[in-house]
Amino acid sequence: MNRLKELRIERGYTQIKMQILTGIDQSDYSKIETGKRYYTFEQCVKIAKALNTSMDYLAGLTDEKKPYPKSRK
């Protein structure tokens, strides 16, 4: 979960700010950052959107921080 914390700090966000942006309780968010708790798919989506990154980056599947382009239907 180091990427999660590093990206949050890089963006200048506190855990409280992440709570506001994602709706995830600050204590739960802290546990996610430290690896004491896993996030759900829905929480991962919210975190990725709040940090303007991709879920793949959060999962360590890519080193590209930029989010994927939104598809237009």
MMTF fields as JSON, N, C-alpha, C and O atoms, coordinates in Angstrom:
{
  "mmtfVersion": "1.0.0",
  "mmtfProducer": "UNKNOWN",
  "numBonds": 291,
  "numAtoms": 292,
  "numGroups": 73,
  "numChains": 1,
  "numModels": 1,
  "chainsPerModel": [1],
  "groupsPerChain": [73],
  "chainIdList": ["A"],
  "bondAtomList": [4, 2, 8, 6, 12, 10, 16, 14, 20, 18, 24, 22, 28, 26, 32, 30, 36, 34, 40, 38, 44, 42, 48, 46, 52, 50, 56, 54, 60, 58, 64, 62, 68, 66, 72, 70, 76, 74, 80, 78, 84, 82, 88, 86, 92, 90, 96, 94, 100, 98, 104, 102, 108, 106, 112, 110, 116, 114, 120, 118, 124, 122, 128, 126, 132, 130, 136, 134, 140, 138, 144, 142, 148, 146, 152, 150, 156, 154, 160, 158, 164, 162, 168, 166, 172, 170, 176, 174, 180, 178, 184, 182, 188, 186, 192, 190, 196, 194, 200, 198, 204, 202, 208, 206, 212, 210, 216, 214, 220, 218, 224, 222, 228, 226, 232, 230, 236, 234, 240, 238, 244, 242, 248, 246, 252, 250, 256, 254, 260, 258, 264, 262, 268, 266, 272, 270, 276, 274, 280, 278, 284, 282, 288, 286],
  "bondOrderList": [1, 1, 1, 1, 1, 1, 1, 1, 1, 1, 1, 1, 1, 1, 1, 1, 1, 1, 1, 1, 1, 1, 1, 1, 1, 1, 1, 1, 1, 1, 1, 1, 1, 1, 1, 1, 1, 1, 1, 1, 1, 1, 1, 1, 1, 1, 1, 1, 1, 1, 1, 1, 1, 1, 1, 1, 1, 1, 1, 1, 1, 1, 1, 1, 1, 1, 1, 1, 1, 1, 1, 1],
  "groupList": [{"groupName": "MET", "atomNameList": ["N", "CA", "C", "O"], "elementList": ["N", "C", "C", "O"], "formalChargeList": [0, 0, 0, 0], "bondAtomList": [1, 0, 2, 1, 3, 2], "bondOrderList": [1, 1, 2], "singleLetterCode": "M", "chemCompType": "L-PEPTIDE LINKING"}, {"groupName": "ASN", "atomNameList": ["N", "CA", "C", "O"], "elementList": ["N", "C", "C", "O"], "formalChargeList": [0, 0, 0, 0], "bondAtomList": [1, 0, 2, 1, 3, 2], "bondOrderList": [1, 1, 2], "singleLetterCode": "N", "chemCompType": "L-PEPTIDE LINKING"}, {"groupName": "ARG", "atomNameList": ["N", "CA", "C", "O"], "elementList": ["N", "C", "C", "O"], "formalChargeList": [0, 0, 0, 0], "bondAtomList": [1, 0, 2, 1, 3, 2], "bondOrderList": [1, 1, 2], "singleLetterCode": "R", "chemCompType": "L-PEPTIDE LINKING"}, {"groupName": "LEU", "atomNameList": ["N", "CA", "C", "O"], "elementList": ["N", "C", "C", "O"], "formalChargeList": [0, 0, 0, 0], "bondAtomList": [1, 0, 2, 1, 3, 2], "bondOrderList": [1, 1, 2], "singleLetterCode": "L", "chemCompType": "L-PEPTIDE LINKING"}, {"groupName": "LYS", "atomNameList": ["N", "CA", "C", "O"], "elementList": ["N", "C", "C", "O"], "formalChargeList": [0, 0, 0, 0], "bondAtomList": [1, 0, 2, 1, 3, 2], "bondOrderList": [1, 1, 2], "singleLetterCode": "K", "chemCompType": "L-PEPTIDE LINKING"}, {"groupName": "GLU", "atomNameList": ["N", "CA", "C", "O"], "elementList": ["N", "C", "C", "O"], "formalChargeList": [0, 0, 0, 0], "bondAtomList": [1, 0, 2, 1, 3, 2], "bondOrderList": [1, 1, 2], "singleLetterCode": "E", "chemCompType": "L-PEPTIDE LINKING"}, {"groupName": "ILE", "atomNameList": ["N", "CA", "C", "O"], "elementList": ["N", "C", "C", "O"], "formalChargeList": [0, 0, 0, 0], "bondAtomList": [1, 0, 2, 1, 3, 2], "bondOrderList": [1, 1, 2], "singleLetterCode": "I", "chemCompType": "L-PEPTIDE LINKING"}, {"groupName": "GLY", "atomNameList": ["N", "CA", "C", "O"], "elementList": ["N", "C", "C", "O"], "formalChargeList": [0, 0, 0, 0], "bondAtomList": [1, 0, 2, 1, 3, 2], "bondOrderList": [1, 1, 2], "singleLetterCode": "G", "chemCompType": "PEPTIDE LINKING"}, {"groupName": "TYR", "atomNameList": ["N", "CA", "C", "O"], "elementList": ["N", "C", "C", "O"], "formalChargeList": [0, 0, 0, 0], "bondAtomList": [1, 0, 2, 1, 3, 2], "bondOrderList": [1, 1, 2], "singleLetterCode": "Y", "chemCompType": "L-PEPTIDE LINKING"}, {"groupName": "THR", "atomNameList": ["N", "CA", "C", "O"], "elementList": ["N", "C", "C", "O"], "formalChargeList": [0, 0, 0, 0], "bondAtomList": [1, 0, 2, 1, 3, 2], "bondOrderList": [1, 1, 2], "singleLetterCode": "T", "chemCompType": "L-PEPTIDE LINKING"}, {"groupName": "GLN", "atomNameList": ["N", "CA", "C", "O"], "elementList": ["N", "C", "C", "O"], "formalChargeList": [0, 0, 0, 0], "bondAtomList": [1, 0, 2, 1, 3, 2], "bondOrderList": [1, 1, 2], "singleLetterCode": "Q", "chemCompType": "L-PEPTIDE LINKING"}, {"groupName": "ASP", "atomNameList": ["N", "CA", "C", "O"], "elementList": ["N", "C", "C", "O"], "formalChargeList": [0, 0, 0, 0], "bondAtomList": [1, 0, 2, 1, 3, 2], "bondOrderList": [1, 1, 2], "singleLetterCode": "D", "chemCompType": "L-PEPTIDE LINKING"}, {"groupName": "SER", "atomNameList": ["N", "CA", "C", "O"], "elementList": ["N", "C", "C", "O"], "formalChargeList": [0, 0, 0, 0], "bondAtomList": [1, 0, 2, 1, 3, 2], "bondOrderList": [1, 1, 2], "singleLetterCode": "S", "chemCompType": "L-PEPTIDE LINKING"}, {"groupName": "PHE", "atomNameList": ["N", "CA", "C", "O"], "elementList": ["N", "C", "C", "O"], "formalChargeList": [0, 0, 0, 0], "bondAtomList": [1, 0, 2, 1, 3, 2], "bondOrderList": [1, 1, 2], "singleLetterCode": "F", "chemCompType": "L-PEPTIDE LINKING"}, {"groupName": "CYS", "atomNameList": ["N", "CA", "C", "O"], "elementList": ["N", "C", "C", "O"], "formalChargeList": [0, 0, 0, 0], "bondAtomList": [1, 0, 2, 1, 3, 2], "bondOrderList": [1, 1, 2], "singleLetterCode": "C", "chemCompType": "L-PEPTIDE LINKING"}, {"groupName": "VAL", "atomNameList": ["N", "CA", "C", "O"], "elementList": ["N", "C", "C", "O"], "formalChargeList": [0, 0, 0, 0], "bondAtomList": [1, 0, 2, 1, 3, 2], "bondOrderList": [1, 1, 2], "singleLetterCode": "V", "chemCompType": "L-PEPTIDE LINKING"}, {"groupName": "ALA", "atomNameList": ["N", "CA", "C", "O"], "elementList": ["N", "C", "C", "O"], "formalChargeList": [0, 0, 0, 0], "bondAtomList": [1, 0, 2, 1, 3, 2], "bondOrderList": [1, 1, 2], "singleLetterCode": "A", "chemCompType": "L-PEPTIDE LINKING"}, {"groupName": "PRO", "atomNameList": ["N", "CA", "C", "O"], "elementList": ["N", "C", "C", "O"], "formalChargeList": [0, 0, 0, 0], "bondAtomList": [1, 0, 2, 1, 3, 2], "bondOrderList": [1, 1, 2], "singleLetterCode": "P", "chemCompType": "L-PEPTIDE LINKING"}],
  "groupTypeList": [0, 1, 2, 3, 4, 5, 3, 2, 6, 5, 2, 7, 8, 9, 10, 6, 4, 0, 10, 6, 3, 9, 7, 6, 11, 10, 12, 11, 8, 12, 4, 6, 5, 9, 7, 4, 2, 8, 8, 9, 13, 5, 10, 14, 15, 4, 6, 16, 4, 16, 3, 1, 9, 12, 0, 11, 8, 3, 16, 7, 3, 9, 11, 5, 4, 4, 17, 8, 17, 4, 12, 2, 4],
  "groupIdList": [1, 2, 3, 4, 5, 6, 7, 8, 9, 10, 11, 12, 13, 14, 15, 16, 17, 18, 19, 20, 21, 22, 23, 24, 25, 26, 27, 28, 29, 30, 31, 32, 33, 34, 35, 36, 37, 38, 39, 40, 41, 42, 43, 44, 45, 46, 47, 48, 49, 50, 51, 52, 53, 54, 55, 56, 57, 58, 59, 60, 61, 62, 63, 64, 65, 66, 67, 68, 69, 70, 71, 72, 73],
  "secStructList": [7, 2, 2, 2, 2, 2, 2, 2, 2, 2, 6, 6, 7, 7, 2, 2, 2, 2, 2, 2, 2, 2, 7, 7, 7, 2, 2, 2, 2, 2, 2, 2, 2, 2, 6, 1, 1, 7, 7, 7, 2, 2, 2, 2, 2, 2, 2, 2, 2, 2, 6, 6, 1, 7, 2, 2, 2, 2, 2, 6, 1, 7, 1, 7, 7, 1, 7, 7, 7, 7, 7, 7, 7],
  "xCoordList": [0.814, 0.0, 0.854, 0.323, 2.149, 3.01, 2.632, 2.701, 2.233, 1.843, 0.668, 0.613, -0.249, -1.437, -1.044, -1.49, -0.22, 0.213, 1.073, 0.884, 2.013, 2.897, 2.103, 2.375, 1.131, 0.326, -0.542, -0.711, -1.087, -1.906, -1.067, -1.507, 0.129, 1.014, 1.462, 1.53, 1.765, 2.16, 1.074, 1.372, -0.185, -1.31, -1.593, -2.386, -0.941, -1.147, -2.395, -2.926, -2.869, -4.096, -3.778, -2.793, -4.621, -4.573, -5.539, -6.307, -5.493, -6.45, -7.87, -8.828, -8.006, -9.327, -9.846, -11.026, -8.974, -9.368, -9.816, -10.787, -9.105, -9.491, -10.851, -11.644, -11.12, -12.437, -13.515, -14.557, -13.267, -14.235, -14.429, -15.556, -13.331, -13.396, -13.989, -14.635, -13.769, -14.166, -15.348, -16.024, -15.596, -16.647, -16.183, -16.986, -14.886, -14.319, -13.878, -13.125, -14.336, -13.988, -12.467, -11.735, -11.997, -10.563, -9.831, -8.735, -10.41, -9.732, -9.651, -8.649, -10.68, -10.639, -9.626, -8.893, -9.585, -8.63, -7.196, -6.331, -6.956, -5.636, -5.236, -4.089, -6.175, -5.906, -5.625, -4.805, -6.286, -6.03, -4.609, -3.883, -4.214, -2.864, -1.776, -0.725, -2.015, -0.991, -1.073, -0.266, -2.045, -2.17, -2.864, -2.842, -3.481, -4.208, -5.62, -6.316, -6.029, -7.358, -7.285, -6.536, -8.059, -8.126, -9.336, -10.349, -9.23, -10.38, -11.206, -10.715, -12.474, -13.376, -13.15, -12.475, -13.714, -13.628, -14.183, -13.578, -15.323, -15.963, -15.092, -14.993, -14.458, -13.572, -12.347, -11.876, -11.83, -10.677, -11.015, -10.201, -12.19, -12.625, -12.654, -12.15, -13.236, -13.334, -11.958, -11.716, -11.064, -9.711, -8.957, -8.296, -9.053, -8.369, -8.877, -8.085, -10.18, -10.742, -10.274, -9.91, -10.279, -9.875, -8.404, -8.038, -7.567, -6.139, -5.752, -4.573, -6.745, -6.527, -5.479, -4.496, -5.713, -4.826, -5.665, -6.895, -4.991, -5.718, -5.7, -4.837, -6.646, -6.674, -5.46, -4.941, -5.013, -3.828, -2.595, -1.75, -2.489, -1.355, -1.419, -0.406, -2.596, -2.748, -2.413, -1.885, -2.724, -2.464, -1.03, -0.633, -0.258, 1.119, 1.283, 2.332, 0.263, 0.318, 0.958, 1.319, 1.095, 1.736, 2.458, 2.122, 3.438, 4.135, 3.629, 4.12, 2.655, 2.064, 1.005, -0.009, 1.24, 0.314, -0.936, -1.976, -0.842, -1.973, -3.167, -3.004, -4.366, -5.553, -5.788, -5.295, -6.536, -6.896, -7.858, -8.633, -7.819, -8.785, -10.211, -10.46, -11.114, -12.518, -13.072, -12.81, -13.841, -14.443, -15.69, -16.409, -15.928, -17.111, -18.045, -17.68, -19.241, -20.229, -21.275, -22.19],
  "yCoordList": [-1.204, 0.0, 1.263, 2.364, 1.123, 2.293, 3.252, 4.468, 2.721, 3.585, 4.467, 5.636, 3.923, 4.659, 5.858, 6.977, 5.624, 6.698, 7.707, 8.914, 7.23, 8.121, 9.035, 10.233, 8.471, 9.262, 10.263, 11.396, 9.861, 10.773, 11.962, 13.108, 11.69, 12.767, 13.636, 14.86, 13.002, 13.737, 14.719, 15.814, 14.321, 15.176, 16.242, 17.155, 16.124, 17.086, 16.815, 17.72, 15.579, 15.217, 14.582, 13.857, 14.866, 14.173, 12.997, 12.864, 12.164, 11.051, 11.588, 10.985, 12.688, 13.308, 13.784, 13.616, 14.374, 14.812, 13.608, 13.692, 12.482, 11.273, 10.78, 10.277, 10.922, 10.543, 11.379, 10.855, 12.663, 13.555, 13.192, 13.174, 12.902, 12.615, 11.246, 11.076, 10.266, 8.895, 8.378, 7.436, 8.988, 8.479, 7.305, 6.696, 6.982, 5.91, 6.52, 7.494, 5.962, 6.462, 6.57, 5.697, 7.632, 7.875, 6.715, 6.359, 6.12, 5.0, 3.786, 3.071, 3.553, 2.464, 2.774, 1.889, 4.019, 4.414, 4.221, 3.758, 4.577, 4.393, 2.916, 2.581, 2.049, 0.602, 0.103, -0.796, 0.671, 0.307, 0.712, -0.06, 1.929, 2.407, 1.556, 1.339, 1.083, 0.311, -1.189, -1.97, -1.581, -2.986, -3.847, -5.074, -3.218, -3.965, -4.318, -5.096, -3.731, -3.99, -3.843, -3.013, -4.646, -4.547, -3.722, -3.721, -3.024, -2.263, -3.097, -4.025, -2.733, -3.399, -2.812, -1.794, -3.456, -2.943, -1.527, -0.651, -1.301, 0.008, 1.062, 2.19, 0.693, 1.62, 1.927, 3.064, 0.924, 1.123, 2.107, 2.967, 1.988, 2.915, 4.341, 5.266, 4.517, 5.842, 6.422, 7.608, 5.593, 6.046, 6.441, 7.48, 5.622, 5.915, 7.234, 8.038, 7.454, 8.705, 9.892, 10.93, 9.749, 10.84, 11.207, 12.379, 10.211, 10.449, 10.655, 10.807, 10.659, 10.861, 9.884, 10.285, 8.606, 7.549, 6.362, 6.424, 5.29, 4.087, 3.056, 3.088, 2.16, 1.065, 0.157, -0.421, 0.033, -0.778, -0.211, -0.964, 1.118, 1.732, 1.426, 1.084, 1.546, 1.259, -0.194, -0.497, -1.092, -2.521, -2.918, -4.059, -1.988, -2.295, -3.001, -3.588, -2.953, -3.621, -2.761, -3.261, -1.469, -0.552, 0.522, 0.785, 1.131, 2.243, 3.591, 4.641, 3.558, 4.769, 5.311, 4.657, 6.505, 7.095, 7.687, 7.792, 8.072, 8.724, 7.781, 6.586, 8.319, 7.478, 7.17, 7.871, 6.129, 5.794, 6.846, 7.414, 7.113, 8.072, 7.533, 6.333, 8.437, 8.041, 7.695, 8.378, 6.62, 6.228, 7.062, 7.428, 7.351, 8.121, 7.215, 6.616, 7.121, 6.228, 6.998, 6.405],
  "zCoordList": [0.0, 0.0, 0.0, 0.144, -0.157, -0.179, -1.298, -1.119, -2.45, -3.565, -3.188, -3.571, -2.457, -2.047, -1.19, -1.44, -0.191, 0.698, -0.046, 0.109, -0.85, -1.598, -2.529, -2.614, -3.217, -4.141, -3.392, -3.843, -2.267, -1.454, -1.004, -1.094, -0.524, -0.055, -1.232, -1.116, -2.354, -3.556, -3.988, -4.465, -3.817, -4.195, -3.129, -3.359, -1.957, -0.878, -0.061, 0.583, -0.082, 0.63, 1.982, 2.128, 2.954, 4.243, 4.177, 3.225, 5.177, 5.239, 5.42, 4.935, 6.098, 6.262, 4.907, 4.601, 4.1, 2.748, 1.924, 1.172, 2.068, 1.347, 1.821, 1.025, 3.106, 3.63, 2.956, 2.559, 2.829, 2.2, 0.73, 0.236, 0.03, -1.404, -1.726, -2.76, -0.841, -1.152, -0.336, -0.748, 0.811, 1.684, 2.537, 3.243, 2.477, 3.293, 4.61, 4.62, 5.718, 7.037, 7.183, 6.719, 7.822, 7.949, 8.607, 8.174, 9.64, 10.304, 9.376, 9.38, 8.595, 7.609, 6.517, 6.076, 6.085, 5.06, 5.556, 4.813, 6.808, 7.407, 7.397, 7.104, 7.713, 7.702, 6.285, 6.096, 5.305, 3.909, 3.534, 2.907, 3.919, 3.609, 4.246, 3.644, 5.437, 6.144, 5.853, 6.356, 5.044, 4.678, 5.71, 5.613, 6.698, 7.727, 7.286, 7.939, 6.166, 5.624, 4.112, 3.598, 3.406, 1.95, 1.563, 2.263, 0.452, -0.016, -0.977, -1.619, -1.052, -1.977, -3.367, -3.52, -4.361, -5.725, -5.796, -6.413, -5.172, -5.204, -4.527, -5.008, -3.407, -2.722, -3.576, -3.598, -4.276, -5.145, -6.259, -6.596, -6.823, -7.868, -7.312, -7.95, -6.14, -5.531, -5.223, -5.447, -4.713, -4.385, -5.65, -5.682, -6.684, -7.944, -8.535, -9.028, -8.488, -9.002, -8.17, -8.723, -6.846, -5.954, -6.161, -6.076, -6.431, -6.605, -8.067, -8.387, -8.951, -10.381, -10.925, -11.549, -10.673, -11.136, -11.59, -11.604, -11.958, -12.37, -11.25, -10.372, -11.292, -10.325, -10.537, -9.582, -11.774, -12.063, -11.375, -10.89, -11.33, -10.645, -9.149, -8.54, -8.563, -7.14, -6.824, -5.754, -7.763, -7.557, -7.89, -7.659, -8.429, -8.772, -10.104, -10.368, -10.943, -12.244, -13.326, -14.391, -13.053, -13.982, -13.183, -12.028, -13.802, -13.164, -13.672, -13.257, -14.565, -15.13, -14.175, -13.931, -13.635, -12.668, -13.309, -12.659, -14.576, -15.232, -15.319, -15.568, -15.112, -15.266, -16.742, -17.625, -16.986, -18.362, -18.888, -18.119, -20.194, -20.752, -20.591, -20.707, -20.326, -20.179, -21.557, -22.547, -21.588, -22.857, -23.107, -22.177, -24.357, -24.743, -25.493, -26.504, -24.995, -25.601, -26.335, -26.908]
}
